[in-house]
Amino acid sequence: MSETEQQPRTSVTPRPEPIRFFGTTWVDHDGGYNWRRAGLAVGSLVATAAGAFVLRFGFQGLSDANIGYFVTLLAIVGFAVCSALAFQRTWRGFSERRVAEDPDAARSAQGLMVIGFLGSLLAYFFRCFSEAPGEGLHRAEYEAALERQARRSAPKAKRKRR
């Protein structure tokens, strides 16, 4: 079979990876994308406020138990540090893929994320001001896949020779 007789390859266009709460509306910013971003921002801020309200009851319980100023301060600092670390981990996850982690490290990070849930919720809130959380990472990967697919499906005559 000569080159002209070869059957053309069926090229499958890469599909964008859906983002939680947004599906694939992030690709063309359609389907209520802006409303979803606004809703996620408001929802994460409301959830943060509700979580802080619940934590306040927990800290009130510590002070009612008369366990001492030091232990109460230690609990507050612990929640603040865990929230800061959870914020950083969540924020970094929006722009880079996590490499496969050691299972023990992943388990300890889960505990950190649960304790520091306020930081994670705040990261979602602030990220919604610029894009859907994770959109930049997904867009870069999707555009790279489209570019690779275009190079593979381009006719040989049009390809640049080095």
N, C-alpha and C positions, 0 to 999 in steps of 0.2 A: 504494500500500500504506500503510495507516495504521500508527500506532505499535503498536497491539495486534496487528497481523498480522505485524509484523516477526519474523523468526526470531531466537531467542536466540543470542547470540554464544557460541561454544564457548570457554570460558576454560581456558587451560592453566595449571595450578598451577606456579609457579616451582620448579625443582629445585635442591637444595643442591649447591654445588660440592664435589667430593670433596677431601679433604686426604690428602697422602702418608702412608701407613701406617695411616690411619684410615678411608678411604673416606668414607661419609656417616654413620658411627656417631656423629659428634660432635653431630648434630642432637638426638637423644634420649638420648645417652649410653648406648646399648645395644650389643649385639653384641660384648661384650668390650672396651668403650671403656676402662675403668679398667685392665684388664690390658695393653692396647696402650700406654697412657700409661706404665705402670710398665716395660714391656718396652723402650719407646723410651728412657726415662731410663737404664735399666741399660745398654742397648746403646750409647748415645752416650757414657756414662761409660767403658765398657770400650774403645770405639774411641779415646777420648781418651787413656786410659792406654797403649794399644798404640802410638798415634802418638807419645806422649812417649817411650816406650821406644825406638822406632826413631830418633827425633831424638837421643836420648842417644848412640846409636852414631855418628851423624853428627858430633856435637860431640866425641866421643872421638877420631874420626878427625882432626879439626882439631887437637886438642892433640897427638896422636901425630905429626903432620906438622911440628911445631915451627914453625908459621907466626907465632907470637907471640901474646901476650896480647891486644893491641889488636884483631886480626882476629877472634879467638874471641869477644871481648866484643861486637864489632860484629855478628857473626852472631847472637848470643843476643839482643841488643837488637832486631835486625831481625825475628827471629821473634816476639818479644814484642809489638812494635808492630803487626805484621801480624795477629797473633792478636787483639789488642785491637780493631783496626779491623774484622776479620771478625766478631767477636762483636757489635759495635755494628751493623754492616750486617745481620747475620742477625736480631738482636733487633728492629731497626726494621722488618724485612720481615714480622714476625709481626703487626704492628699497622697497617701502611699499605701500600697498593699502590705499587709503584715506577712512576714515570712513565717514559715512553719515554726511554731514554738515548741519548746520542751513541754510535755503535758503537765509537769509539776508547776512550771512557771505560768502556764495558762490558767491553772486552777487558782493560783494565788492572785493572779490578775483579776479573775472573776470576783473574788472576795473584795478586792480593792474597788472594783467598779460598783459593787453593790453598796459598799459603805459610802463611796463618793458619788452617789447617783446625782447629787445636785450639780456637781461639776460637769457630768456628762450631759445633763439636760441643758445646762447653760451653753455648752459647746454647740448643741443643736440650735439653740435660740440665736446665738451670734452668727453662726454660719448661714442661716436663712437670710441674712441681710445681703449677702453677696451672690449666693447660688443655692441650689438644692444640696443638702449635705452629701458630699461624695461625687458631685457632678463633675468637677474638674478632673478627677482621677478617671471616672468612667468615660468622659469625653475624650481624653487623651488616648485611652486604650481603644476606644471605638474608632477614632480617626486613624490611628496606626493600623488597625485591622482593615479599614477601608483602603488605605494606601497600599498595604501589602496585597490585597485582593486585586486592586487596579493594576499593580505591577505584574501580577501573575496572569491576568487575563488580557493584558495588552498584546497586540499582534507583534510577532518577532521583528517585522520590518520597522516598526515604530520605536522599538527599544533602542536605547543609546548603546553604542558599542564602545567598549573601553580599550 
